[in-house]
Amino acid sequence: MENSSFISNLLIEWYTVNKRNLPWRDIQDPYRIWISEIILQQTRVVQGLEYYKRFINRFPDIKSLAEADEQEVLMYWQGLGYYSRARNLHFAAKTISNEYNNEFPKDYHAILKLKGIGEYTAAAITSFAWNMPYPVVDGNVFRFLSRLFAIEEAIDTGKGKKYFTELAEKLMDKKQSGIFNQAIMEFGALQCTPTSPDCSLCPFESNCMAYSNQSISLFPVKQNKTKTKNLYLHYFHIHDSEHLYIRKRKGKGIWQNLFEFPLIESEVQLDFEQLSENQSFKEWFPEEEKHSFKLIIENKKHILSHRILYVNFYQIQIEKERAELQQFTKIKMDEIDKYPVHRLMQYYLESHL
């Protein structure tokens, strides 16, 4: 590509002046680079920064992470969401500990085999730590390249991802692959932003095909829109004067192995009368017992990637424990901080306990 060196040099020049001062920048430690990249998936830098510092302080190396209990790892991830990231980190750390004697493998394909690591993360680790010429292609890179060249190839297809990866590789300065990758991602994050980019300050203004065609908002192109589904959650904060009841979430899912109050899920909205007809509700709160239900939080909206959650929290005080509640974990109220919980539970506990 004739103008590849021009683009690469201009990106690196811009990056040198405008890059943010972040603790995972300008380091060659593959472990810390890995942790930062996983945290920043689905998480903004401003939010992820403190989590990164706290996580690294507790788990400064592969050995400490591999030897930790999963519940503690989840505690340090609490609030970040997408908890499979933390579980995969923990699993991969154990693999590195067992198979590579706690030394991060210095091989792209070996890194790619680790749980939770895809092409983007493997490229980031190898290029940032060892300057290997593997291009990173994330949302920021898709956006910048699609606008610069007015590329109509959809980014959410296998063909599109291959096209953009090959293009990024052609543009890359192989002698400075690490800094090039940092630069192109940072440019997309700070300058070529998703909405309302300030093109008047862009060093590529005269070269950007989307800008010259006044079609910035049309790029990048996506073929498929994410389909979302509504889900209705009804949580029950059951407690006596000193204790409350929680349970560990089982099965595959974003909140796997996290703790929460007893829950009834529904794909349709239920009023309280309809909720009381649910089999679990009847089991937990038999009609012969008197119960006072207090609606603490009503219809709180919580958006996930493929779900829109509408959440109710009910508070129920009991006088004595019944056999129906022994299926749950009974803990003292002041011990709840010892259990990893998801963001909805964290919100409730911070504001109502």
C-alpha positions as CSV (number, residue, x, y, z in Angstrom):
1,M,0.0,0.0,0.0
2,E,1.6,3.2,-1.2
3,N,0.5,5.5,1.6
4,S,0.9,3.0,4.4
5,S,4.1,4.6,5.8
6,F,2.4,8.0,5.7
7,I,-0.6,6.7,7.7
8,S,1.6,4.8,10.2
9,N,4.0,7.7,10.8
10,L,1.1,10.2,11.2
11,L,-0.6,7.9,13.7
12,I,2.5,7.4,15.8
13,E,3.3,11.1,15.6
14,W,-0.2,11.9,16.9
15,Y,0.0,9.2,19.6
16,T,3.3,10.5,20.9
17,V,1.7,13.9,21.6
18,N,-1.8,12.8,22.7
19,K,-1.6,9.4,24.4
20,R,-3.1,9.0,27.8
21,N,-0.8,8.2,30.8
22,L,-2.0,4.7,31.8
23,P,-0.3,2.2,34.1
24,W,-0.3,-0.6,31.4
25,R,1.4,1.7,28.8
26,D,5.1,1.6,28.1
27,I,5.6,-1.7,29.9
28,Q,6.7,-5.1,28.6
29,D,5.1,-7.3,31.2
30,P,2.8,-9.7,29.3
31,Y,0.8,-10.5,32.4
32,R,-0.1,-6.9,33.2
33,I,-0.8,-6.2,29.6
34,W,-3.1,-9.2,29.5
35,I,-5.0,-8.2,32.7
36,S,-5.5,-4.6,31.3
37,E,-6.8,-5.9,28.0
38,I,-9.3,-8.3,29.6
39,I,-10.5,-5.6,31.9
40,L,-10.9,-3.1,29.1
41,Q,-13.1,-5.5,27.1
42,Q,-16.7,-4.1,27.6
43,T,-15.3,-1.6,30.1
44,R,-14.4,2.1,29.6
45,V,-10.8,3.1,30.6
46,V,-12.0,5.6,33.3
47,Q,-14.0,2.8,35.0
48,G,-11.4,0.0,34.4
49,L,-8.4,2.0,35.8
50,E,-9.2,1.5,39.5
51,Y,-10.2,-2.1,39.0
52,Y,-6.9,-2.7,37.2
53,K,-4.9,-1.2,40.1
54,R,-6.8,-3.1,42.7
55,F,-6.6,-6.4,40.8
56,I,-2.8,-6.1,40.2
57,N,-2.2,-5.1,43.8
58,R,-3.9,-8.3,45.0
59,F,-2.7,-10.6,42.1
60,P,0.7,-9.1,41.0
61,D,1.7,-12.1,38.9
62,I,0.5,-15.3,37.3
63,K,1.3,-17.5,40.4
64,S,-0.8,-15.4,42.8
65,L,-3.8,-15.4,40.4
66,A,-3.5,-19.1,39.7
67,E,-3.3,-20.0,43.4
68,A,-6.3,-17.8,44.4
69,D,-9.8,-19.2,45.1
70,E,-12.3,-18.4,42.3
71,Q,-14.6,-16.7,44.7
72,E,-11.9,-14.2,45.7
73,V,-11.1,-13.5,42.0
74,L,-14.8,-12.8,41.4
75,M,-14.8,-10.5,44.5
76,Y,-12.1,-8.4,42.9
77,W,-14.0,-8.3,39.6
78,Q,-17.3,-7.3,41.3
79,G,-19.0,-4.4,39.6
80,L,-17.2,-4.8,36.2
81,G,-19.8,-7.2,34.8
82,Y,-19.2,-9.9,32.1
83,Y,-17.9,-12.2,34.9
84,S,-16.9,-14.9,32.4
85,R,-13.8,-12.7,31.8
86,A,-12.7,-13.2,35.4
87,R,-13.4,-16.9,35.4
88,N,-11.5,-17.3,32.1
89,L,-8.6,-15.2,33.5
90,H,-8.4,-17.5,36.5
91,F,-8.6,-20.7,34.4
92,A,-5.9,-19.4,32.0
93,A,-3.6,-18.4,34.8
94,K,-3.8,-22.0,36.1
95,T,-2.9,-23.3,32.7
96,I,0.1,-21.0,32.4
97,S,1.2,-22.0,35.9
98,N,0.9,-25.8,35.2
99,E,2.1,-25.9,31.6
100,Y,4.6,-23.0,31.5
101,N,5.9,-22.9,35.0
102,N,4.3,-19.5,35.7
103,E,6.0,-17.9,32.7
104,F,3.8,-16.3,30.1
105,P,4.2,-18.1,26.8
106,K,6.1,-16.0,24.2
107,D,4.3,-17.4,21.3
108,Y,1.2,-16.0,19.5
109,H,-0.4,-19.3,18.8
110,A,0.2,-20.7,22.3
111,I,-1.3,-17.5,23.8
112,L,-4.3,-17.9,21.4
113,K,-5.0,-21.3,22.9
114,L,-5.5,-19.9,26.4
115,K,-9.0,-19.7,27.6
116,G,-10.7,-16.3,27.0
117,I,-8.0,-15.0,24.7
118,G,-8.9,-14.3,21.1
119,E,-7.0,-12.9,18.1
120,Y,-7.2,-9.3,19.3
121,T,-5.9,-10.0,22.9
122,A,-3.2,-12.3,21.6
123,A,-2.1,-9.6,19.2
124,A,-2.1,-6.9,21.9
125,I,0.0,-9.0,24.3
126,T,2.6,-10.1,21.7
127,S,3.0,-6.7,20.1
128,F,3.0,-4.6,23.3
129,A,5.3,-7.0,25.2
130,W,7.6,-8.2,22.4
131,N,6.9,-5.9,19.4
132,M,5.7,-8.8,17.3
133,P,3.9,-7.7,14.1
134,Y,0.3,-8.9,14.9
135,P,-2.3,-6.2,14.2
136,V,-4.9,-5.4,16.9
137,V,-8.4,-4.9,15.4
138,D,-11.0,-3.6,17.9
139,G,-14.0,-1.3,17.6
140,N,-11.7,1.7,17.5
141,V,-9.7,0.3,14.7
142,F,-12.7,-0.8,12.7
143,R,-14.2,2.7,13.0
144,F,-11.1,4.6,12.0
145,L,-10.1,2.4,9.0
146,S,-13.7,2.2,7.7
147,R,-14.0,5.9,7.7
148,L,-10.6,6.7,6.4
149,F,-11.1,4.4,3.3
150,A,-15.0,4.5,3.3
151,I,-15.0,0.7,3.5
152,E,-18.5,-0.8,3.1
153,E,-17.5,-4.3,4.2
154,A,-19.5,-5.2,7.3
155,I,-17.3,-5.5,10.4
156,D,-19.6,-8.1,12.1
157,T,-18.9,-10.8,9.5
158,G,-16.0,-13.2,9.2
159,K,-15.1,-11.8,5.8
160,G,-15.2,-8.2,7.2
161,K,-13.0,-9.0,10.2
162,K,-10.5,-10.7,7.9
163,Y,-10.5,-7.8,5.5
164,F,-9.8,-5.2,8.3
165,T,-7.1,-7.4,9.9
166,E,-5.3,-7.7,6.6
167,L,-5.6,-3.9,6.0
168,A,-4.3,-3.1,9.5
169,E,-1.3,-5.5,8.9
170,K,-0.5,-3.7,5.6
171,L,-0.5,-0.3,7.3
172,M,1.5,-1.4,10.3
173,D,5.1,-0.3,10.7
174,K,6.6,-3.8,11.4
175,K,9.6,-2.3,13.2
176,Q,7.2,-0.4,15.5
177,S,4.3,-2.8,15.7
178,G,3.7,-2.3,19.4
179,I,3.5,1.5,19.3
180,F,1.5,1.4,16.0
181,N,-1.1,-0.8,17.6
182,Q,-1.3,1.5,20.6
183,A,-1.6,4.5,18.3
184,I,-4.3,3.3,16.1
185,M,-6.5,2.2,19.0
186,E,-5.9,5.4,20.9
187,F,-6.7,7.4,17.8
188,G,-10.1,5.7,17.5
189,A,-10.8,6.1,21.2
190,L,-9.9,9.8,21.5
191,Q,-10.1,11.4,18.0
192,C,-12.2,9.2,15.6
193,T,-15.0,8.7,18.2
194,P,-18.3,6.9,17.6
195,T,-20.4,10.0,17.6
196,S,-19.6,13.7,16.8
197,P,-15.9,13.4,16.1
198,D,-14.1,16.8,15.8
199,C,-12.9,16.3,12.2
200,S,-11.5,19.8,12.1
201,L,-8.8,18.7,14.5
202,C,-8.1,15.4,12.7
203,P,-4.7,15.0,11.1
204,F,-6.3,12.8,8.4
205,E,-9.0,15.3,7.5
206,S,-7.7,15.8,4.0
207,N,-7.2,12.1,3.5
208,C,-10.5,10.7,5.0
209,M,-12.9,9.5,2.3
210,A,-15.9,9.4,4.6
211,Y,-15.2,13.0,5.6
212,S,-14.9,14.2,2.0
213,N,-18.2,12.4,1.2
214,Q,-19.9,13.7,4.3
215,S,-20.7,10.2,5.4
216,I,-18.9,9.8,8.7
217,S,-22.0,8.6,10.5
218,L,-22.4,5.7,8.0
219,F,-19.3,4.0,9.1
220,P,-18.5,1.4,10.2
221,V,-21.0,-0.8,8.5
222,K,-22.7,-3.6,10.4
223,Q,-24.7,-6.3,8.8
224,N,-26.6,-7.6,11.8
225,K,-28.1,-5.7,14.7
226,T,-28.0,-7.3,18.1
227,K,-31.4,-8.6,19.0
228,T,-32.3,-7.9,22.6
229,K,-34.8,-9.7,24.7
230,N,-36.7,-8.5,27.8
231,L,-36.3,-10.5,31.0
232,Y,-38.2,-9.7,34.3
233,L,-36.4,-10.5,37.6
234,H,-38.1,-10.6,41.0
235,Y,-35.6,-10.8,43.9
236,F,-36.7,-11.6,47.5
237,H,-34.6,-10.1,50.3
238,I,-35.7,-12.6,53.0
239,H,-34.3,-11.8,56.4
240,D,-34.8,-12.0,60.2
241,S,-33.3,-9.5,62.7
242,E,-29.7,-10.7,62.1
243,H,-29.6,-13.0,59.0
244,L,-30.5,-13.0,55.3
245,Y,-30.7,-15.6,52.6
246,I,-28.7,-15.9,49.4
247,R,-27.9,-18.5,46.8
248,K,-25.1,-19.2,44.4
249,R,-26.1,-18.9,40.8
250,K,-25.5,-22.1,39.0
251,G,-25.2,-23.1,35.3
252,K,-23.6,-21.3,32.4
253,G,-24.3,-17.6,32.1
254,I,-22.9,-14.1,32.8
255,W,-23.5,-14.4,36.6
256,Q,-22.3,-17.9,37.0
257,N,-21.0,-18.6,40.6
258,L,-22.1,-15.2,41.9
259,F,-24.4,-14.8,44.8
260,E,-27.8,-13.3,44.8
261,F,-31.1,-13.2,46.7
262,P,-33.7,-15.9,45.9
263,L,-35.0,-15.1,42.4
264,I,-38.0,-15.7,40.1
265,E,-37.4,-15.0,36.5
266,S,-40.0,-14.4,33.8
267,E,-40.0,-13.6,30.1
268,V,-43.2,-11.7,30.5
269,Q,-44.1,-8.9,33.0
270,L,-45.9,-10.2,36.1
271,D,-47.9,-8.2,38.6
272,F,-47.8,-9.4,42.3
273,E,-50.9,-11.5,42.0
274,Q,-49.5,-13.3,39.0
275,L,-46.1,-13.7,40.7
276,S,-47.8,-15.3,43.7
277,E,-49.0,-18.1,41.5
278,N,-45.5,-19.1,40.6
279,Q,-44.5,-22.5,42.0
280,S,-41.3,-21.3,43.6
281,F,-43.2,-18.4,45.2
282,K,-45.8,-20.9,46.7
283,E,-42.9,-23.1,48.0
284,W,-41.0,-20.3,49.6
285,F,-44.0,-18.4,51.0
286,P,-46.8,-20.9,51.8
287,E,-50.3,-19.5,52.2
288,E,-50.7,-20.8,55.7
289,E,-47.9,-18.5,56.8
290,K,-48.3,-14.7,57.1
291,H,-45.9,-12.6,55.1
292,S,-45.5,-8.9,54.5
293,F,-43.9,-8.0,51.2
294,K,-42.4,-4.6,50.8
295,L,-41.5,-3.5,47.3
296,I,-38.2,-1.7,47.7
297,I,-37.1,-1.3,44.1
298,E,-39.6,-1.4,41.3
299,N,-39.0,-2.0,37.6
300,K,-35.3,-1.0,37.6
301,K,-34.0,-1.2,34.0
302,H,-30.6,-2.8,33.5
303,I,-29.2,-3.3,30.0
304,L,-26.9,-6.1,29.0
305,S,-25.6,-7.0,25.6
306,H,-28.5,-9.3,24.6
307,R,-30.9,-8.7,27.4
308,I,-32.9,-5.8,28.9
309,L,-33.7,-6.6,32.5
310,Y,-36.5,-5.1,34.5
311,V,-35.9,-5.8,38.1
312,N,-38.0,-5.8,41.3
313,F,-36.6,-6.2,44.8
314,Y,-39.0,-7.3,47.6
315,Q,-38.1,-7.3,51.2
316,I,-39.7,-10.0,53.5
317,Q,-39.0,-10.2,57.2
318,I,-39.6,-13.5,58.9
319,E,-39.8,-14.5,62.6
320,K,-38.3,-18.0,62.3
321,E,-36.6,-20.2,59.7
322,R,-38.7,-22.6,57.8
323,A,-37.7,-25.8,56.1
324,E,-38.5,-24.3,52.7
325,L,-35.7,-21.7,53.1
326,Q,-33.0,-24.2,54.0
327,Q,-32.2,-24.6,50.3
328,F,-30.6,-21.2,50.5
329,T,-27.4,-20.1,52.2
330,K,-28.2,-18.3,55.5
331,I,-25.6,-15.7,56.5
332,K,-25.3,-12.9,59.0
333,M,-26.1,-9.5,57.5
334,D,-22.6,-8.1,58.1
335,E,-21.0,-11.1,56.2
336,I,-22.5,-10.2,52.8
337,D,-19.3,-8.4,51.8
338,K,-17.5,-11.8,51.8
339,Y,-19.6,-13.0,48.9
340,P,-19.1,-11.9,45.3
341,V,-22.3,-10.5,43.8
342,H,-23.3,-9.0,40.5
343,R,-24.0,-5.3,39.8
344,L,-27.7,-5.4,40.5
345,M,-27.2,-7.0,43.9
346,Q,-24.4,-4.6,44.6
347,Y,-26.7,-1.7,43.8
348,Y,-29.4,-2.9,46.2
349,L,-27.0,-3.7,49.0
350,E,-25.3,-0.3,48.7
351,S,-28.5,1.6,48.8
352,H,-30.8,-0.5,51.0
353,L,-28.8,-2.6,53.5
